[in-house]
Amino acid sequence: MSAAILQFLPDQLDVNGDAQNALVLAQRATWSGLDAEVVPVRPGDPVPGRPAAVVLGSSVDGELPNIRAALEPYVSALFDWVDAGVPVLAVGTGLELLTDGIDALGGIAGFGLVHGRATPLAARATTDLVVDAAEGRLIGFENHARGLRDIQDPLGPVITGNGNGDGAEGVRVRGLIGTHLHGPVLAKNPVLADTMLRSAFGDAYRADDERIRFVDETARAARQRIAGRLGIALVE
């Protein structure tokens, strides 16, 4: 049986192509010789069994109440998976819904998997975002009206851009990685995909296939071009 890379609500949570981070994970795993596939989870689908990894993308604000309602049946399982070490990627509003709450749009209760809150920024952040994470320097684009406050363990400090709004970006909660980085982030920063895949598959995942090396070099060239335009070094 193929290892499942769950793609939650791919029709609603795919702003900026964020749902396709699941495809990045499945393709890299397959190129590594593993049997993996993207498994979409749409509203009303049964709760899946434990997956290899999970992706929640981002949506527009007007859809957040409906998306929250659609995700609610899966939240208990998501808590269990994170506790069990399943790697999870949550981007943008997908991440906001996993916090304690969103202090906008009349107030939206979060699911509390991430302790902290999404709070309005003084102005919408629409710019390149560069973050120094444990894996290296991550580069992407941010487009969001809210930051995060009271985050205990961020993804890393912001080099340029806004991020959470306090000099840091994103969050880590055990195997969960939350970020404002679009791109999709795993295509542009495959080192982050490798972190998730090694967590999912251990030493069975190896990033040495020539196809993986090719897309990694393509992603590096894209990051280098952005870094050069910003006047910063590309730290690997």
Sequence and secondary structure as in RCSB ss.txt:
>XXXX:A:sequence
MSAAILQFLPDQLDVNGDAQNALVLAQRATWSGLDAEVVPVRPGDPVPGRPAAVVLGSSVDGELPNIRAALEPYV
SALFDWVDAGVPVLAVGTGLELLTDGIDALGGIAGFGLVHGRATPLAARATTDLVVDAAEGRLIGFENHARGLRD
IQDPLGPVITGNGNGDGAEGVRVRGLIGTHLHGPVLAKNPVLADTMLRSAFGDAYRADDERIRFVDETARAARQR
IAGRLGIALVE
>XXXX:A:secstr
  EEEEEESTTTS GGGGGGHHHHHHHHHHHTT  EEEEEE TT       SEEEE    GGGHHHHHHHHGGGH
HHHHHHHHTT  EEEETHHHHTTSSEESSTT EE  SSS SEEEEEEEEEEEEEEEEETTEEEEEEEEEEEEEES
 SS SEEEEES TTTTSEE EEETTEEEE  BTTHHHH HHHHHHHHHHHHGGG    SHHHHHHHHHHHHHHHH
HHHHHT     
